[in-house]
Amino acid sequence: MMSVSALMALTISMSLTTLEVNNTENAGMEPSRTETAVATNAEGQWLQSFADAKLASIENGLPIVLHFEADWCGACRQMDSSVLNQGTVLEHLGRSVIGVRVDADRDPGLISQFGISSLPTEVVLDDGGKELARYVGGTSLKDYTIRLENVRAKSAAESIVKHDTTSSDEENLRSCLLVKREGHVVGLGGYSPVAMLRDKQWLKGGEEFVGSYRGVEYFFQSAEEREMFFAGPEQYIPRLHGCDPVELQRQKRAEAGAIELGAFYKGRLFFFMSEANRRRFQNNPAWYADGFRSDDIQNMDEFPFLKTMTLN
């Protein structure tokens, strides 16, 4: 193993009332989905781009194996020749894991982001960007194959836990979007966006104080609140008008979040359709918050107002 300098990533903390989102700051590390429009075929091969691996992981629900290496690292060269390109390893790639090789000299940003201090090092992430395991140093083909089997098993176990711990109360959740009023779409379930963002309070707006923004109607408590809203509407409306960002990334479908399931990130309010999706977001908000493509959304006709929004 050889040493390589590393910087610790910054930590962010955003909160909505009693909810908190804590995670390593990843913004700016990844290109948007517009830069990677075509899904990458990851079967039987190591990818060279973390952005491509991230998309493949989300779309296939598979964990990512990030293999950090360098040309000047002897143990790395040995793994390249005797382990990484062997058939028993390649058959896992794109089927049970998404593999990506990272050159430490060419991508110092990822070295810093993941706190890599020696090579070779592997970091395993689930399909929501949460770290599952970390391995330091070279290994044999036999042990590496066992490692990949363990990664697959651990990822499957994590998915089962997430599914089993979903709250049964979700049947009673209230949608923060698509509350119909005379054929119009109402945002935030009729609650005031100004009171929500300014005071962190859920306060119902009145029928006499309604304003429409980009095809969605919002209710306010007073004319003053309405004027405040239209002086800078983007700071008050929920991101995606309340559609679940996790569902957009994972399923390419727009689904309204619930007013009980919200979280702040970078000063913007996000909503989620399930507790499981909110946990995925909390584990790694930048993974889901940035880089949507409107032409990827399968049910855009149900959410026409998204066509007018800047999703990236």
C-alpha positions in Angstrom: 0.0 0.0 0.0 1.1 3.6 -0.7 0.1 6.8 1.0 -1.8 9.5 -0.8 -2.9 12.9 0.6 -6.6 13.3 1.4 -8.8 16.1 2.6 -11.9 15.6 4.7 -15.2 16.5 3.0 -17.5 19.1 4.5 -20.5 18.1 6.5 -23.9 19.8 6.1 -26.8 19.9 8.4 -30.3 21.0 7.3 -33.4 20.7 9.3 -37.2 21.0 9.1 -38.7 21.3 12.6 -37.6 18.0 14.3 -36.2 16.5 11.0 -32.5 16.7 10.2 -30.6 15.9 7.1 -26.9 15.2 7.8 -24.5 14.1 5.1 -21.2 14.7 3.3 -21.4 17.6 0.9 -21.3 16.2 -2.6 -22.6 19.1 -4.6 -20.4 20.0 -7.6 -18.8 16.6 -7.7 -21.2 15.1 -10.3 -22.3 16.3 -13.7 -26.0 16.5 -14.2 -28.0 13.9 -15.9 -28.1 16.1 -19.0 -24.4 15.3 -19.4 -25.1 11.6 -19.1 -28.3 11.2 -21.1 -27.9 7.6 -22.1 -27.9 5.0 -19.4 -24.5 3.2 -19.3 -24.3 -0.5 -19.9 -22.3 -1.7 -16.9 -22.6 -5.5 -17.5 -19.3 -7.3 -17.5 -17.1 -4.2 -17.3 -15.6 -1.7 -15.0 -16.9 1.8 -15.6 -14.5 4.8 -15.6 -16.9 7.5 -14.4 -18.5 7.8 -11.0 -21.3 9.8 -12.5 -22.1 6.9 -14.9 -21.8 4.4 -12.0 -24.2 6.5 -9.9 -26.9 6.5 -12.6 -26.5 2.8 -13.3 -26.7 2.1 -9.5 -30.0 4.1 -9.2 -31.5 2.6 -12.3 -30.7 -1.0 -11.5 -30.9 -0.8 -7.7 -27.4 -2.2 -7.3 -24.5 -1.2 -5.0 -21.4 0.5 -6.3 -17.9 -0.8 -5.8 -15.5 2.2 -6.0 -12.0 0.9 -6.7 -9.3 3.6 -6.0 -5.9 2.9 -7.7 -3.0 4.6 -9.4 -0.3 3.6 -12.0 2.5 4.1 -9.5 0.9 1.7 -6.9 2.5 -1.8 -7.1 -0.4 -3.5 -5.3 -2.8 -1.8 -7.7 -1.0 -3.1 -10.7 -1.0 -6.6 -9.3 -4.7 -6.5 -8.7 -5.2 -5.2 -12.2 -3.4 -8.1 -13.8 -4.6 -11.0 -11.5 -7.9 -10.0 -10.0 -10.0 -7.1 -11.5 -10.2 -8.4 -15.1 -10.8 -12.1 -14.3 -14.0 -13.7 -15.4 -15.2 -14.6 -11.9 -15.0 -10.9 -11.1 -16.4 -9.5 -14.4 -19.5 -11.7 -14.2 -20.6 -9.8 -11.1 -20.3 -6.4 -12.7 -23.6 -4.9 -13.8 -25.4 -7.9 -12.4 -24.9 -7.9 -8.6 -22.7 -4.7 -8.3 -21.8 -1.7 -10.4 -18.0 -1.4 -10.6 -16.0 1.8 -11.2 -12.3 2.2 -11.2 -11.0 5.6 -10.0 -7.5 6.8 -10.9 -6.3 8.8 -7.8 -4.1 11.1 -10.0 -6.9 12.0 -12.4 -9.7 12.4 -9.9 -8.4 14.0 -6.7 -12.0 15.3 -6.0 -13.2 11.7 -5.3 -10.1 11.0 -3.2 -11.0 14.0 -1.0 -14.7 13.2 -1.0 -14.3 9.7 0.3 -11.3 10.3 2.5 -8.9 7.9 0.8 -5.5 7.7 2.5 -3.9 4.7 0.9 -4.1 2.6 -2.3 -5.7 0.4 -3.3 -8.9 1.1 -1.4 -12.4 0.1 -2.2 -15.6 1.8 -1.0 -18.9 0.1 -1.3 -22.1 2.3 -1.6 -25.7 1.3 -1.7 -28.0 2.6 -4.4 -28.7 5.6 -2.3 -25.1 6.6 -1.8 -24.7 5.2 1.8 -21.4 3.6 2.6 -21.8 -0.1 3.3 -18.2 -1.2 3.6 -14.5 -0.2 3.0 -11.5 -2.4 2.1 -7.9 -1.3 2.2 -5.0 -3.1 0.5 -4.6 -5.7 -2.2 -6.1 -9.2 -2.1 -6.2 -12.4 -4.0 -8.8 -13.4 -6.7 -10.4 -15.9 -4.3 -10.8 -13.5 -1.5 -12.0 -10.7 -3.9 -14.7 -13.0 -5.3 -15.9 -13.7 -1.8 -15.8 -9.9 -1.1 -18.2 -9.3 -4.0 -20.5 -12.1 -2.8 -20.6 -10.4 0.6 -21.3 -7.0 -1.0 -24.3 -8.5 -2.8 -25.6 -10.2 0.3 -25.2 -7.1 2.5 -26.9 -4.9 0.0 -29.9 -7.3 -0.2 -30.1 -7.4 3.6 -30.1 -3.6 3.7 -33.0 -3.5 1.2 -35.0 -5.9 3.3 -34.5 -3.9 6.4 -35.6 -0.7 4.6 -38.7 -2.4 3.3 -39.6 -4.0 6.7 -39.2 -0.7 8.7 -41.5 1.3 6.5 -44.2 2.9 8.6 -47.7 1.4 8.4 -49.0 4.9 9.0 -48.2 5.9 5.4 -51.7 5.0 4.4 -52.9 8.1 6.3 -50.4 10.5 4.8 -51.7 13.7 3.1 -50.5 14.7 -0.3 -48.8 18.1 -0.5 -49.8 18.4 -4.2 -52.7 17.7 -6.5 -55.4 18.8 -4.1 -58.0 19.8 -6.7 -59.7 23.1 -6.5 -62.1 23.8 -9.4 -59.9 21.8 -11.7 -56.6 23.5 -10.6 -53.7 22.0 -8.8 -53.1 23.2 -5.3 -49.6 23.2 -3.7 -48.7 22.4 -0.1 -52.1 20.9 0.5 -53.6 24.4 0.9 -51.1 25.5 3.6 -49.2 28.8 3.3 -45.8 28.4 1.7 -44.7 31.7 3.3 -45.6 30.5 6.8 -43.9 27.2 6.1 -40.6 28.6 4.9 -40.4 31.8 7.0 -41.9 30.5 10.3 -41.6 26.7 9.9 -45.3 26.4 10.7 -48.1 24.6 9.0 -50.8 27.3 8.7 -53.9 27.0 6.4 -54.3 29.7 3.8 -57.6 31.3 3.0 -59.8 31.1 -0.1 -59.6 34.8 -0.5 -55.8 34.8 -0.7 -54.8 32.6 -3.6 -52.0 33.0 -6.1 -51.0 30.9 -9.1 -47.4 30.2 -9.9 -46.3 28.1 -12.9 -49.6 26.3 -13.0 -49.9 25.5 -9.3 -52.1 27.5 -6.9 -50.9 28.4 -3.5 -53.0 29.6 -0.5 -52.0 32.4 1.9 -53.1 33.8 5.2 -53.2 37.4 4.0 -52.7 39.7 1.1 -49.3 40.7 2.6 -48.2 37.1 2.5 -49.2 36.8 -1.1 -47.3 39.9 -2.0 -44.2 38.5 -0.2 -44.5 35.2 -2.1 -44.6 36.9 -5.5 -41.7 39.1 -4.7 -39.5 35.9 -4.8 -41.6 32.8 -5.4 -38.7 30.4 -6.0 -37.6 30.7 -2.4 -41.0 29.7 -1.1 -42.2 26.9 -3.3 -41.1 23.4 -2.5 -38.5 21.9 -4.8 -40.4 20.3 -7.8 -43.6 21.8 -6.3 -43.5 18.9 -3.8 -42.8 15.9 -6.1 -40.6 13.2 -4.5 -37.0 13.6 -5.8 -36.1 10.1 -4.9 -38.9 8.6 -7.0 -37.9 10.8 -9.9 -34.3 9.5 -9.8 -35.1 5.9 -9.0 -38.3 5.2 -11.0 -38.3 8.2 -13.5 -41.8 8.9 -12.3 -43.3 12.1 -10.7 -45.2 11.3 -7.5 -46.5 13.9 -5.0 -44.8 13.8 -1.6 -46.6 13.9 1.7 -46.9 17.0 3.9 -45.8 14.9 6.9 -42.6 13.8 5.1 -40.4 16.9 4.4 -36.8 17.9 4.8 -34.7 21.0 4.0 -31.6 20.8 1.9 -29.6 23.8 0.8 -32.4 26.1 1.9 -35.0 24.3 -0.3 -37.9 22.2 1.0 -38.3 18.7 -0.4 -41.2 16.2 0.2 -41.3 12.4 -0.1 -44.1 9.9 -0.7 -42.7 7.4 1.8 -40.5 7.3 4.9 -38.2 4.9 3.1 -37.6 7.6 0.4 -37.0 10.3 3.0 -34.4 8.0 4.7 -32.7 7.5 1.3 -32.6 11.3 0.8 -31.3 11.9 4.4 -28.5 9.4 3.8 -27.2 11.4 0.8 -29.3 14.4 -0.3 -27.0 15.5 -3.1 -27.3 12.1 -4.6 -31.0 12.8 -5.3 -31.4 16.6 -5.2 -29.5 17.6 -8.3 -29.7 16.7 -12.0 -33.2 15.8 -13.1 -34.2 15.6 -16.8 -37.8 16.4 -17.7 -37.7 14.2 -20.8 -36.9 11.2 -18.5 -40.2 11.5 -16.6 -42.5 8.8 -17.7 -45.8 10.4 -16.5 -45.1 14.0 -17.4 -48.7 14.4 -18.7 -49.9 14.1 -15.1 -47.6 16.9 -13.9 -47.5 19.4 -16.8 -46.2 22.2 -14.6 -42.8 20.3 -14.3 -42.2 21.1 -18.0 -41.8 24.8 -17.1 -39.4 24.2 -14.2 -35.6 24.2 -14.3 -35.0 20.7 -13.0 -31.2 20.8 -13.0 
